[in-house]
Amino acid sequence: MSERIIIIGAGHAAGQAVAALKQRKFAGNIVLVGEEPYLPYQRPPLSKKFLAGDMPPERLYFKPPGFYEDPNIEVRLKTRVAEIDPDRRRVSTSAGDVIVYDKLILATGSRARRLPVDGVDLAGVHYLRSIDDVNRIRAEIERAQRVVIVGAGYIGLEVAAVIRQLGLDVTVLEMADHVMSRVVSPQVSAFYEAEHIAHGVNLMLSTGLAAFRGNDRVGSVETTDGQTVAADLVIIGVGIVPNTELASAAGLSVDDGIVVDDRCRASDPDIYAIGDCTSHPSRIYNRRVRLESVHNALEQAKTAAANIAGDDVRYTQVPWFWSDQYDLKLQIAGLSSGYDQVLLRGDPGRRSFACLYLKDGRLIAVDGINSPHDFMQSKVLIASRAKPDPQRLVDTGVALKDLS
């Protein structure tokens, strides 16, 4: 009897898992189960080109539909998994179907964090996480004039840039005192704040959200300090929550994500987990991390597929992320949490520079703003836990690759 692998989820990680198994000539059956009506698709363009109307839906797909037309691949869309039974190695769907597996891959991803405030259910208040979310927002943009975005992280600022370039009035509410506060230094935050202000975005920092006001439809946003901001469209982007409920109910170890080892195995040896929903050990940072990143989803999928196929492959990647806002490409290598020194390489005034983060003299992360060479070359230094000379680090005449 041939081996059967069930993949729960239909996002980037799930699509890559199917592709990696096919590439390794996996001879068994693959069952892909997803709640949405769409084949695995890319989420990053949702807040960028797809929202702007510059990308057709078919270009979002991770692989074209024909890729899944394989006698060994079964795709079940619009299907919710209700329960995992690790003892019997079977999965039950909400429709009552039972599927038996030999190996299971959890690629359950994450969902938008919800806000428990008055008026959040009014028409015109949206979250942005799926194709359907963007389709609903785009339908309302056509008749909107004043847009309020809650949250100044990646998603919030990317959406602000797109909507401002469409000619609408945009206000961004953020509780922190600077934008992207969880992921970049104050210097990088200040640079992006200036860019958004220059493009006409109204940034309201250190400002909490109290409620959304309106009758059947949102008409304004009330802040915790008593201000009222007119709005006929609201988009909330205040982070995501990993989808770990199935794993918890199945008795798997969960701690800010499904706990996996460096081979992407969960606490049950027949179950793997990949992508946003996982917490994995990082050799570079000597701690567990949960990453919300396409790169992590892809590489963990490849790692899980390799180990299922019989190889012994460990996940040891340097994390990286990116964000497109206006004509600025922010590329982040590594994790800057806990840094004790910040260095600037290049001139922010020229809109091309890098911000380097060190801890105890070791380079732990780099933000490249329109600086792809610094971004790419920094990965080797971060992976090797290098302690480069700070004076040479900021010397743009010295390539980062020469400092390893």
C-alpha positions as CSV (number, residue, x, y, z in Angstrom):
1,M,0.0,0.0,0.0
2,S,1.4,3.4,-1.0
3,E,2.0,6.1,1.7
4,R,-0.5,8.9,2.0
5,I,0.4,12.4,3.2
6,I,-2.3,14.9,4.2
7,I,-1.4,18.6,4.1
8,I,-3.8,20.7,6.1
9,G,-3.8,24.3,4.7
10,A,-3.6,25.8,1.3
11,G,-1.2,28.7,1.6
12,H,2.4,29.3,0.4
13,A,3.8,26.6,2.7
14,A,1.3,24.0,1.6
15,G,1.9,24.7,-2.1
16,Q,5.6,24.4,-1.6
17,A,5.2,21.2,0.3
18,V,3.4,19.7,-2.7
19,A,6.0,21.0,-5.1
20,A,8.9,19.7,-3.0
21,L,7.3,16.2,-2.6
22,K,6.7,16.0,-6.4
23,Q,10.3,17.2,-7.0
24,R,11.6,14.3,-4.9
25,K,9.5,11.9,-6.9
26,F,7.3,11.0,-3.9
27,A,5.4,7.9,-5.1
28,G,2.5,8.0,-2.6
29,N,-0.7,10.0,-2.4
30,I,-0.9,13.6,-1.4
31,V,-4.2,15.1,-0.1
32,L,-4.3,18.9,0.2
33,V,-7.1,20.2,2.4
34,G,-7.9,24.0,2.4
35,E,-10.8,26.1,3.8
36,E,-10.7,28.7,1.1
37,P,-12.1,28.1,-2.4
38,Y,-8.7,28.9,-3.9
39,L,-5.6,26.8,-4.7
40,P,-2.5,27.8,-2.8
41,Y,-1.7,31.4,-3.4
42,Q,0.8,34.2,-2.5
43,R,-0.3,36.5,0.3
44,P,2.3,39.3,0.0
45,P,0.8,40.9,-3.1
46,L,-2.6,41.2,-1.4
47,S,-1.5,44.4,0.3
48,K,0.5,45.6,-2.7
49,K,-0.1,45.0,-6.4
50,F,-3.3,43.0,-6.0
51,L,-4.9,45.7,-3.9
52,A,-3.8,48.3,-6.3
53,G,-5.4,46.4,-9.2
54,D,-2.0,45.9,-10.9
55,M,-2.1,42.0,-10.6
56,P,-4.7,39.7,-12.0
57,P,-6.0,36.9,-9.7
58,E,-4.3,34.1,-11.6
59,R,-0.9,35.6,-11.0
60,L,-1.4,35.1,-7.2
61,Y,-1.4,31.3,-7.5
62,F,1.7,29.6,-6.2
63,K,1.4,27.1,-9.1
64,P,-1.1,27.0,-12.0
65,P,-4.1,24.7,-11.7
66,G,-2.6,22.2,-14.1
67,F,0.2,21.5,-11.6
68,Y,-2.3,19.7,-9.3
69,E,-3.8,17.6,-12.1
70,D,-1.9,14.5,-11.0
71,P,-3.4,11.1,-10.2
72,N,-1.4,11.1,-7.0
73,I,-2.7,14.5,-5.8
74,E,-6.1,15.1,-4.4
75,V,-7.2,18.7,-3.7
76,R,-10.1,19.4,-1.3
77,L,-11.0,23.1,-1.2
78,K,-13.7,24.7,0.8
79,T,-13.1,22.0,3.4
80,R,-12.5,22.5,7.1
81,V,-10.6,20.0,9.2
82,A,-12.5,19.5,12.5
83,E,-10.2,17.0,14.3
84,I,-6.9,15.2,14.1
85,D,-6.6,11.8,15.7
86,P,-2.9,11.1,16.0
87,D,-3.4,7.7,17.6
88,R,-5.4,6.4,14.7
89,R,-3.6,8.7,12.2
90,R,-6.7,10.1,10.7
91,V,-8.2,13.5,10.0
92,S,-11.9,14.3,10.2
93,T,-13.6,17.1,8.3
94,S,-16.5,19.2,9.3
95,A,-18.5,17.4,6.6
96,G,-18.0,14.1,8.4
97,D,-15.3,12.7,6.1
98,V,-12.4,10.7,7.6
99,I,-9.0,10.6,5.8
100,V,-6.3,8.3,7.1
101,Y,-2.7,9.4,6.8
102,D,0.8,8.0,7.2
103,K,2.4,11.4,7.6
104,L,0.6,14.7,8.3
105,I,1.8,18.2,7.5
106,L,0.2,21.1,9.3
107,A,0.4,24.2,7.2
108,T,-2.5,25.9,9.0
109,G,-0.9,29.4,8.8
110,S,-2.4,32.3,10.7
111,R,-5.3,34.7,10.8
112,A,-5.8,38.4,11.3
113,R,-5.8,39.5,14.9
114,R,-9.3,40.8,15.7
115,L,-10.0,44.0,17.7
116,P,-12.6,43.8,20.5
117,V,-13.9,47.3,20.1
118,D,-17.4,48.8,19.6
119,G,-18.5,49.1,16.0
120,V,-16.0,46.7,14.6
121,D,-18.9,44.8,12.9
122,L,-20.1,47.9,11.0
123,A,-20.1,47.8,7.2
124,G,-17.0,49.4,5.8
125,V,-14.7,47.9,8.5
126,H,-12.3,45.3,7.1
127,Y,-9.4,43.1,7.8
128,L,-6.9,42.1,5.0
129,R,-5.7,38.5,5.0
130,S,-7.3,36.8,2.0
131,I,-8.3,37.3,-1.7
132,D,-11.9,37.7,-0.6
133,D,-10.9,40.4,1.9
134,V,-9.1,42.4,-0.8
135,N,-12.0,42.0,-3.3
136,R,-14.4,43.4,-0.7
137,I,-12.0,46.3,0.0
138,R,-11.5,47.1,-3.6
139,A,-15.2,47.2,-4.3
140,E,-15.5,49.9,-1.6
141,I,-12.4,51.9,-2.5
142,E,-14.2,53.0,-5.7
143,R,-16.8,55.0,-3.6
144,A,-14.6,55.9,-0.6
145,Q,-13.0,59.2,0.1
146,R,-11.6,59.0,3.6
147,V,-9.8,55.9,4.7
148,V,-8.5,55.1,8.2
149,I,-6.0,52.3,8.6
150,V,-5.5,50.9,12.1
151,G,-1.9,49.7,12.7
152,A,1.4,51.0,11.3
153,G,3.1,47.7,10.7
154,Y,4.1,46.3,7.3
155,I,0.5,45.6,6.2
156,G,-0.9,48.9,7.4
157,L,1.8,51.0,5.8
158,E,1.8,49.0,2.5
159,V,-2.0,49.5,2.3
160,A,-1.6,53.2,3.2
161,A,0.9,53.6,0.3
162,V,-1.4,51.9,-2.2
163,I,-4.5,53.8,-1.2
164,R,-2.8,57.1,-1.1
165,Q,-1.5,56.6,-4.6
166,L,-5.1,55.9,-5.6
167,G,-5.8,59.5,-4.5
168,L,-7.8,58.9,-1.4
169,D,-7.4,60.6,2.0
170,V,-5.5,58.3,4.4
171,T,-5.1,58.4,8.1
172,V,-3.1,55.8,10.0
173,L,-3.7,55.2,13.7
174,E,-0.9,53.6,15.7
175,M,-0.6,53.0,19.4
176,A,3.2,53.0,19.4
177,D,5.2,56.2,19.1
178,H,6.8,55.2,15.8
179,V,5.9,53.1,12.8
180,M,6.9,49.4,12.4
181,S,8.0,49.6,16.0
182,R,8.3,45.9,16.5
183,V,10.7,45.3,13.6
184,V,12.9,48.3,12.8
185,S,15.0,50.9,14.7
186,P,13.8,54.4,15.4
187,Q,16.1,55.7,12.6
188,V,14.3,53.5,10.0
189,S,10.9,54.4,11.5
190,A,11.7,58.1,11.2
191,F,12.7,57.7,7.6
192,Y,9.4,55.9,6.7
193,E,7.3,58.4,8.7
194,A,8.8,61.2,6.7
195,E,8.1,59.4,3.4
196,H,4.4,58.8,4.3
197,I,3.9,62.3,5.5
198,A,5.5,63.6,2.3
199,H,3.0,61.5,0.3
200,G,0.1,63.1,2.2
201,V,-0.6,60.4,4.8
202,N,-1.9,61.6,8.2
203,L,0.0,59.7,10.8
204,M,-1.5,59.6,14.3
205,L,1.1,58.0,16.5
206,S,0.8,57.2,20.2
207,T,-2.9,57.1,19.5
208,G,-5.3,54.3,20.7
209,L,-8.5,53.2,19.1
210,A,-11.7,53.5,21.2
211,A,-14.5,52.7,18.8
212,F,-15.9,52.8,15.3
213,R,-19.0,55.0,15.0
214,G,-21.9,54.9,12.5
215,N,-25.4,53.6,12.0
216,D,-25.3,50.7,9.6
217,R,-22.0,51.8,8.1
218,V,-18.8,53.2,9.6
219,G,-18.7,57.0,9.5
220,S,-16.0,57.9,11.9
221,V,-13.3,56.5,14.2
222,E,-13.0,57.5,17.9
223,T,-9.6,57.5,19.5
224,T,-8.8,56.9,23.2
225,D,-7.8,60.6,23.7
226,G,-11.2,61.8,22.5
227,Q,-10.5,62.7,18.9
228,T,-12.9,61.8,16.1
229,V,-11.6,61.0,12.6
230,A,-14.0,60.8,9.7
231,A,-13.9,57.6,7.8
232,D,-16.0,55.8,5.1
233,L,-13.6,52.9,4.9
234,V,-11.5,51.3,7.6
235,I,-8.8,48.6,7.2
236,I,-7.4,47.0,10.3
237,G,-3.9,45.6,10.3
238,V,-2.8,44.8,13.9
239,G,-0.9,41.6,13.4
240,I,-1.8,37.9,13.0
241,V,-2.5,35.0,15.3
242,P,-1.1,31.5,14.5
243,N,-3.7,28.8,13.8
244,T,-2.7,26.2,16.4
245,E,-6.1,25.1,17.7
246,L,-6.1,21.8,15.8
247,A,-2.7,21.0,17.0
248,S,-3.6,21.8,20.6
249,A,-6.7,19.7,20.5
250,A,-4.7,16.8,19.1
251,G,-2.3,16.9,22.1
252,L,0.7,18.4,20.2
253,S,3.1,20.7,22.0
254,V,2.2,24.3,21.3
255,D,4.0,27.4,22.6
256,D,3.5,30.6,20.6
257,G,3.1,28.2,17.6
258,I,3.2,24.5,17.0
259,V,6.5,23.4,18.5
260,V,8.8,21.7,15.9
261,D,12.4,20.5,15.9
262,D,15.0,21.5,13.3
263,R,13.6,19.0,10.9
264,C,10.1,20.5,11.2
265,R,8.7,17.5,13.1
266,A,6.1,18.2,15.7
267,S,5.9,16.4,19.1
268,D,4.3,13.4,17.3
269,P,6.8,11.8,14.9
270,D,4.3,11.3,12.2
271,I,3.3,15.0,12.1
272,Y,5.2,17.9,10.6
273,A,4.4,21.6,10.8
274,I,5.5,24.4,8.6
275,G,5.1,28.2,8.1
276,D,3.5,30.9,10.2
277,C,2.0,28.4,12.6
278,T,5.3,27.0,13.9
279,S,7.8,27.7,16.6
280,H,11.3,26.3,15.7
281,P,14.7,26.3,17.2
282,S,17.1,28.9,15.7
283,R,20.8,28.0,15.8
284,I,21.7,31.5,14.9
285,Y,19.9,33.1,17.8
286,N,20.0,30.2,20.3
287,R,16.2,30.4,21.0
288,R,12.9,29.5,19.6
289,V,11.3,31.8,17.0
290,R,8.0,32.0,15.2
291,L,8.4,33.7,11.8
292,E,5.7,35.3,9.7
293,S,7.5,35.2,6.4
294,V,7.2,33.7,3.0
295,H,10.9,32.6,3.0
296,N,10.3,30.6,6.3
297,A,7.2,29.0,4.8
298,L,9.0,27.9,1.7
299,E,12.1,26.6,3.4
300,Q,10.3,24.8,6.1
301,A,8.1,23.1,3.5
302,K,11.2,21.9,1.6
303,T,12.8,20.7,4.9
304,A,9.7,18.7,5.9
305,A,9.4,17.2,2.4
306,A,13.0,16.2,2.4
307,N,12.7,14.4,5.8
308,I,9.5,12.7,4.9
309,A,11.2,11.5,1.7
310,G,13.9,9.8,3.9
311,D,16.7,12.4,3.9
312,D,18.1,14.0,7.1
313,V,17.8,17.8,6.5
314,R,17.9,20.4,9.2
315,Y,16.4,23.9,8.9
316,T,19.1,26.5,9.5
317,Q,18.0,29.5,7.5
318,V,18.7,33.2,8.2
319,P,15.2,34.8,8.4
320,W,14.4,37.4,5.9
321,F,11.4,39.6,5.1
322,W,10.5,42.5,2.8
323,S,8.1,45.3,2.4
324,D,7.2,47.5,-0.6
325,Q,6.0,51.1,0.1
326,Y,5.9,53.6,-2.7
327,D,9.3,53.2,-4.6
328,L,11.0,52.0,-1.5
329,K,12.0,48.3,-1.0
330,L,12.7,47.4,2.6
331,Q,14.6,44.1,2.9
332,I,15.3,42.7,6.3
333,A,17.8,40.0,7.0
334,G,17.9,38.5,10.5
335,L,16.1,39.4,13.7
336,S,17.0,42.6,15.4
337,S,15.3,41.9,18.8
338,G,17.7,42.6,21.7
339,Y,20.2,44.7,19.7
340,D,22.4,47.1,21.7
341,Q,24.0,49.1,18.9
342,V,22.7,50.5,15.6
343,L,24.9,51.6,12.7
344,L,23.9,53.4,9.5
345,R,25.6,52.5,6.2
346,G,25.0,54.9,3.5
347,D,22.9,58.1,3.4
348,P,19.2,58.1,4.1
349,G,18.9,61.4,2.3
350,R,19.7,59.5,-0.9
351,R,17.0,57.0,-0.2
352,S,19.4,54.1,-0.4
353,F,21.0,52.9,2.9
354,A,21.3,50.1,5.4
355,C,20.7,49.9,9.1
356,L,22.9,47.4,10.9
357,Y,22.0,45.9,14.3
358,L,24.6,44.5,16.6
359,K,24.4,42.7,19.9
360,D,27.7,42.3,22.0
361,G,29.5,43.2,18.8
362,R,27.9,40.5,16.7
363,L,25.9,41.4,13.6
364,I,22.3,40.0,14.2
365,A,20.2,41.9,11.5
366,V,20.3,44.3,8.6
367,D,17.6,46.5,7.2
368,G,18.3,47.4,3.6
369,I,16.3,50.3,2.1
370,N,16.8,50.2,-1.7
371,S,20.1,48.5,-0.9
372,P,19.8,45.0,-2.2
373,H,23.6,44.3,-2.2
374,D,23.9,45.0,1.5
375,F,20.8,42.9,2.3
376,M,22.1,39.9,0.3
377,Q,25.7,40.1,1.6
378,S,24.7,40.5,5.2
379,K,23.2,37.0,5.4
380,V,26.6,35.3,5.4
381,L,27.8,37.5,8.3
382,I,24.6,36.9,10.3
383,A,24.7,33.1,9.7
384,S,28.3,32.9,10.8
385,R,27.6,35.0,13.9
386,A,30.4,37.4,12.8
387,K,31.7,40.3,14.8
388,P,32.9,42.7,12.0
389,D,34.8,45.9,12.7
390,P,32.1,48.6,13.1
391,Q,34.2,51.2,11.2
392,R,34.4,48.9,8.2
393,L,30.7,48.0,8.5
394,V,29.7,51.6,7.8
395,D,32.3,52.2,5.1
396,T,30.3,51.9,1.8
397,G,33.6,51.5,0.0
398,V,34.0,48.1,1.7
399,A,31.6,45.3,0.5
400,L,29.9,43.4,3.4
401,K,30.9,40.2,1.8
402,D,34.6,41.1,2.4
403,L,34.0,41.3,6.2
404,S,33.3,37.7,6.9
